Amino acid sequence: MAKGNAVIGQSGGPTSVINQSLVGVIQAVQKSNHIDELLGARHGVRGIINEDFVPLRQATADWIERAAQTPAAALGSTRDKPDAAYCEKIVASFKKNNVRFFFYIGGNDSADTARIVQELAAGAKYDMQVFHIPKTIDNDLRVHDHTPGFGSAARFVAAAVMGDNFDNASLPGVKVDVIMGRNAGFLTAAAVLARRNSEDGPHLIYVPETVFDVDQFLGDVDRVHKKAGRCLIAVSEGIHDQSGAPIAAVLAEKLGRQVEKDSHGNVQLAGSGILGDFLGDLIKDKLKIKRVRSDTFGYLQRSFPSLAVSQTDADEARMVGKVAVEYSRDESKREGSIAMIRKSNSPYKIETIFTSIKNVARETKHLDAQFLDGTSNISNAFIEYAKPLVGPLPKTASLDEVR
């Protein structure tokens, strides 16, 4: 084994528990004898090529535990998507700083970066091990049963929709909640956990895994509103029509509005509010319902502090960081992602496996068909899947119980 330094970086959208994985690595490195210094890269790969490092091995126990409870990326994150030329600069920085171990916390794009770096290092015959530590509220990494960050974000969504359900019942009307998820609907599906009985919302749930038909949507809303006198809707920001066009863009054209686009040319979805506004205007115009409101949960979902953190999520996030360092002791493990696999649901039990980064990089995992119940609902199978990850939600009461 080539003894040397290690670098750890954080990438992509922050989460409530991403720093648990960071401190898991720090704690394991502090107990190791095969890693000299642990260098924290400021703002991910950008910090690596700029050699903007923070020594972390000497972090105190007090700082570690406070950092673990702090949401978002303590080291700073990045949205850089490095190509081969960029990764060559990363390898050059590693060589200069005698980095033999690279731990990268992130989603599928981060896994792809780690893959390129490992392949370039191997091609240059530079002895280095590369480990992808999973993180994404989207919960869309292949091989992985679930990913750190999802449980806490799902807990936020479930609690927020639960509160919205009581709000909507107090002042009846139609309410649209737009939830993160451009390509995968796991987070939006978590809204189903807000239901306590058959009368509770969300009454309708729409995810990217199904085609969104505007006319059918209006029919669904009309049916629920006439029956219940109100309608609470959870909708993923990534819903699309039969052609794959984002509904935000489709409705913008129908309503004669402009949509904002990001640097990659995609319709700006997260935090923009346009989808909720468009759907609300559509309902008012076509169904003539007076009280229609919408909220876009936006970035609040992913880095909300302790009140919304799932204990299971926090524990598992720290655990995968520690496991990555344990795997680094085995020099036969040149690259890989630490995946959690569910062994049982009741009692909830998982194990970790070591899978090639190639199995995780770039591609997106979608909601399984068994989690869908038609085009506007989520099944009991998803509820059983998500409950252990989210943990207990607030207890509530209704007048029906008094009656």
C-alpha positions in Angstrom: 0.0 0.0 0.0 1.2 3.5 -0.9 1.1 5.5 2.3 0.3 9.2 1.9 -2.2 12.0 2.2 -6.0 11.9 1.6 -8.3 14.5 0.1 -12.0 14.8 0.8 -14.4 17.1 -1.1 -18.1 17.8 -1.2 -20.0 18.4 -4.4 -23.4 19.1 -5.8 -26.5 20.2 -3.9 -25.9 20.4 -0.1 -28.1 18.4 2.4 -28.9 18.4 6.1 -26.5 15.5 6.7 -23.7 15.9 4.2 -21.4 16.9 7.0 -22.1 13.7 8.9 -20.3 11.9 6.1 -17.4 14.4 6.3 -17.0 13.8 10.1 -17.3 10.1 9.6 -14.2 10.2 7.3 -12.4 12.5 9.8 -13.1 10.2 12.7 -12.0 7.1 10.8 -8.8 8.8 9.5 -7.9 9.9 13.0 -7.8 6.3 14.0 -5.9 5.1 10.9 -2.2 4.6 10.4 -2.2 4.4 6.6 -3.2 8.0 6.0 -0.9 10.9 7.0 -2.9 14.1 6.5 -6.5 14.6 5.6 -6.9 17.6 3.4 -10.3 19.2 3.0 -10.8 20.6 -0.5 -12.6 24.0 -0.4 -15.5 23.9 -3.0 -14.8 20.4 -4.2 -12.7 19.9 -7.4 -12.1 23.6 -7.7 -10.3 23.6 -4.4 -8.2 20.6 -5.6 -6.9 22.3 -8.7 -6.3 25.6 -6.8 -4.7 23.7 -3.9 -7.1 25.3 -1.5 -6.9 22.8 1.3 -7.8 22.7 5.0 -6.0 20.2 7.2 -8.7 18.2 9.0 -6.9 15.3 10.8 -6.4 17.4 13.9 -10.0 18.5 14.2 -11.2 18.4 17.8 -14.0 16.2 19.0 -16.1 19.3 20.0 -15.7 20.8 16.4 -16.5 17.4 14.8 -19.8 17.0 16.7 -20.9 20.6 16.0 -20.0 20.3 12.3 -22.0 17.1 12.2 -25.1 19.0 13.3 -24.5 21.8 10.8 -26.5 21.6 7.6 -25.1 22.2 4.0 -21.5 21.6 2.9 -18.9 22.7 5.6 -16.1 22.6 3.0 -18.2 24.4 0.4 -19.6 22.7 -2.7 -19.3 23.1 -6.4 -21.4 22.6 -9.6 -18.3 22.2 -11.8 -18.6 19.2 -14.1 -15.0 18.4 -14.9 -13.9 16.9 -18.3 -10.7 14.9 -18.9 -8.6 18.0 -19.1 -9.9 19.4 -15.8 -9.3 16.0 -14.2 -5.8 15.9 -15.4 -5.2 19.1 -13.3 -6.8 17.3 -10.3 -4.3 14.3 -10.7 -1.4 16.8 -11.0 -2.4 18.4 -7.8 -2.7 15.0 -6.1 0.8 14.1 -7.3 2.2 17.4 -6.0 0.6 16.9 -2.6 1.3 13.1 -2.3 -2.4 12.3 -2.2 -3.0 8.6 -2.4 -6.6 8.5 -1.3 -9.5 10.6 -2.7 -12.9 10.6 -0.9 -15.6 12.5 -2.8 -19.1 13.1 -1.3 -21.8 13.6 -3.9 -24.3 12.3 -6.4 -24.1 10.7 -9.8 -22.2 13.6 -11.5 -19.7 13.6 -8.6 -19.3 9.8 -9.0 -18.5 10.4 -12.7 -15.8 12.9 -11.8 -14.3 10.4 -9.4 -14.4 7.8 -12.1 -12.5 10.0 -14.6 -9.9 10.9 -11.9 -9.3 7.3 -11.0 -8.9 6.2 -14.7 -6.5 9.1 -15.4 -4.4 8.2 -12.3 -4.3 4.5 -13.3 -3.3 5.5 -16.8 -0.5 7.6 -15.5 0.5 4.7 -13.2 0.0 6.9 -10.1 -0.9 4.7 -7.1 -4.1 6.1 -5.7 -7.5 4.8 -4.5 -10.7 6.7 -5.2 -13.9 6.4 -3.1 -17.3 7.9 -3.9 -19.4 8.6 -0.8 -23.1 8.8 -1.7 -25.2 12.0 -1.1 -28.3 13.3 -2.8 -31.8 14.3 -1.7 -33.0 13.0 -5.1 -32.3 9.5 -4.0 -31.5 8.6 -7.6 -28.2 6.6 -7.4 -28.3 3.2 -9.1 -27.4 0.2 -7.0 -28.1 2.1 -3.8 -31.3 1.3 -2.0 -31.3 4.9 -0.8 -28.9 7.7 -0.3 -27.9 10.0 2.6 -29.7 13.3 2.4 -32.9 11.8 1.1 -34.4 10.8 4.5 -34.1 14.2 6.0 -35.4 16.0 2.9 -38.3 13.6 2.7 -39.0 14.3 6.4 -39.1 18.0 5.7 -41.5 17.4 2.7 -43.8 15.1 4.7 -44.0 17.5 7.7 -44.5 20.6 5.5 -47.3 18.9 3.5 -48.8 17.7 6.7 -49.0 21.2 8.0 -50.3 22.4 4.6 -53.1 19.7 4.8 -54.4 21.2 8.0 -54.1 24.7 6.6 -56.0 23.7 3.5 -58.7 22.1 5.7 -59.0 25.2 7.8 -59.5 27.5 4.8 -60.7 25.2 2.0 -59.6 25.7 -1.6 -57.0 24.3 -3.9 -53.3 24.3 -2.9 -50.4 23.3 -5.1 -47.0 22.3 -3.5 -44.1 22.1 -5.9 -41.4 19.8 -4.7 -37.8 19.2 -6.0 -37.1 16.4 -8.5 -36.3 17.1 -12.1 -35.9 13.5 -13.2 -36.8 11.3 -10.2 -39.9 11.6 -8.0 -38.7 10.1 -4.7 -38.9 13.4 -2.8 -42.3 14.3 -4.1 -43.6 10.8 -3.4 -42.6 11.4 0.3 -45.5 13.8 0.5 -47.8 10.7 0.8 -46.4 10.2 4.4 -48.4 13.3 5.4 -51.6 11.4 5.2 -53.2 10.2 8.5 -56.5 9.1 7.1 -58.4 8.9 3.8 -59.6 12.5 4.0 -56.1 13.9 4.4 -54.0 15.4 1.6 -52.1 15.3 -0.5 -55.1 14.2 -2.5 -53.1 14.1 -5.8 -49.4 13.4 -6.3 -47.6 13.8 -9.6 -44.0 12.6 -10.3 -41.7 12.6 -13.4 -42.1 8.9 -13.8 -45.5 9.3 -15.3 -46.7 11.5 -18.2 -48.5 14.6 -17.0 -51.6 15.3 -19.1 -53.0 18.8 -18.5 -56.7 17.9 -19.2 -56.5 14.8 -17.0 -55.0 17.0 -14.2 -57.8 19.4 -14.4 -60.3 16.5 -14.3 -58.5 15.1 -11.2 -58.6 18.4 -9.4 -62.3 19.0 -10.3 -63.3 15.5 -9.1 -61.5 15.9 -5.7 -62.6 19.5 -5.1 -66.3 18.6 -5.8 -66.1 15.6 -3.5 -64.1 17.0 -0.6 -64.6 20.8 -1.0 -60.8 21.2 -1.2 -57.8 19.7 -2.9 -54.1 19.6 -1.9 -51.7 18.7 -4.6 -48.0 17.6 -4.4 -46.3 17.9 -7.8 -42.7 17.4 -8.8 -40.9 20.2 -10.5 -39.9 17.8 -13.2 -43.3 16.7 -14.5 -43.4 16.5 -18.3 -45.8 15.8 -21.2 -45.8 12.9 -23.6 -42.9 14.4 -25.6 -40.8 14.9 -22.5 -41.2 18.7 -22.5 -41.3 20.2 -19.0 -44.8 21.2 -18.1 -43.5 24.5 -16.9 -42.5 25.3 -20.5 -45.7 23.9 -21.9 -47.9 26.0 -19.7 -45.7 29.1 -20.3 -46.5 28.8 -24.0 -50.2 28.3 -23.3 -50.4 31.3 -21.0 -48.1 33.5 -23.0 -45.4 33.7 -20.3 -41.6 33.6 -20.3 -39.5 30.9 -18.6 -36.1 31.3 -17.1 -33.3 28.9 -18.3 -30.2 27.9 -16.5 -26.6 27.8 -17.8 -27.2 24.4 -19.4 -30.3 25.6 -21.3 -32.7 23.7 -19.1 -35.9 25.4 -17.8 -35.2 26.8 -14.4 -37.3 24.7 -12.0 -36.0 24.7 -8.4 -36.9 27.8 -6.5 -38.4 29.7 -9.4 -42.1 29.4 -8.5 -43.2 29.4 -12.1 -44.7 25.9 -12.2 -46.9 26.5 -9.1 -48.0 29.9 -10.5 -48.8 28.4 -13.9 -50.8 25.5 -12.4 -52.7 27.8 -10.1 -53.6 30.1 -12.9 -54.7 27.2 -15.1 -57.0 25.9 -12.3 -58.5 29.3 -11.8 -59.1 29.9 -15.5 -60.5 26.5 -16.4 -62.3 25.3 -13.2 -63.3 28.8 -12.0 -62.3 27.9 -8.4 -61.7 31.2 -6.5 -59.3 30.1 -3.7 -56.2 28.7 -5.4 -52.7 29.0 -3.8 -49.3 27.6 -4.6 -45.9 27.2 -2.8 -42.6 26.1 -4.2 -40.6 24.4 -1.4 -37.4 25.1 -3.3 -34.0 25.0 -1.6 -35.5 24.9 1.9 -35.9 21.1 1.4 -32.3 20.1 1.3 -30.4 21.9 4.1 -33.0 22.4 6.9 -31.3 22.0 10.3 -32.0 19.7 13.2 -35.8 20.0 13.5 -36.2 18.2 10.2 -33.2 15.8 10.3 -34.0 12.1 10.3 -31.9 10.3 12.9 -31.6 7.3 10.6 -30.3 9.6 7.8 -27.8 11.2 10.1 -26.5 7.9 11.4 -26.2 6.3 8.0 -24.5 9.4 6.5 -21.7 9.2 9.1 -21.5 5.5 8.8 -20.8 5.5 5.0 -18.0 8.0 5.6 -16.4 5.7 8.1 -16.9 2.7 5.9 -15.1 4.4 3.0 -12.0 4.9 5.1 -12.2 1.2 6.2 -12.3 0.1 2.6 -9.3 2.3 1.8 -7.2 -0.1 4.0 -7.6 -2.7 1.3 -5.3 -1.8 -1.6 -7.1 -4.2 -3.9 -10.1 -1.8 -3.8 -8.9 0.8 -6.3 -12.2 2.6 -6.8 -15.8 2.3 -5.6 -19.0 3.7 -4.2 -20.2 2.8 -0.7 -23.8 1.6 -1.3 -26.5 0.8 1.3 -28.5 -2.3 0.5 -31.7 -3.1 2.5 -31.8 -6.5 4.1 -35.2 -6.2 5.8 -38.0 -3.7 6.4 -39.3 -4.9 9.7 -37.1 -4.6 11.5 -35.3 -2.1 9.3 -31.8 -3.4 8.5 -29.2 -2.5 5.9 -25.7 -3.5 4.9 -23.1 -1.7 2.9 -21.5 -3.1 -0.3 -18.6 -1.9 -2.4 -19.7 -1.3 -6.0 -17.7 0.2 -8.9 -18.1 3.9 -9.4 -19.0 3.0 -13.0 -22.2 1.4 -11.7 -23.3 4.7 -10.1 -21.9 7.5 -12.3 -24.1 9.7 -14.4 -27.2 7.6 -14.9 -30.4 8.2 -12.9 -32.5 5.7 -10.9 -36.3 6.3 -11.0 -39.2 5.3 -8.8 -39.9 1.7 -9.2 -43.3 0.8 -10.8 -44.4 -0.8 -7.6 -44.2 2.6 -5.9 -46.7 4.2 -8.3 -50.5 4.0 -8.0 -51.8 5.3 -11.3 -50.8 8.7 -12.6 -51.7 10.7 -9.5 -51.0 8.7 -6.4 -48.3 6.8 -4.6 -48.6 3.2 -3.4 -48.4 1.6 0.1 -45.2 -0.1 -1.0 -43.5 3.3 -1.2 -44.8 4.2 2.3 -43.2 1.0 3.7 -40.0 1.8 1.9 -39.8 5.4 3.1 -41.0 5.2 6.7 -37.8 3.9 8.2 -35.7 6.5 6.4 -37.9 9.4 7.5 -38.6 8.4 11.1 -41.6 9.4 13.3 -43.6 12.4 12.2 -45.6 14.8 14.6 -48.7 13.4 16.2 -51.9 15.2 15.2 -55.6 15.3 16.1 -58.8 15.9 14.3 -62.4 16.7 15.3 -63.5 13.4 13.9 -61.8 11.7 16.8 -63.9 13.6 19.3 -67.1 12.7 17.4 
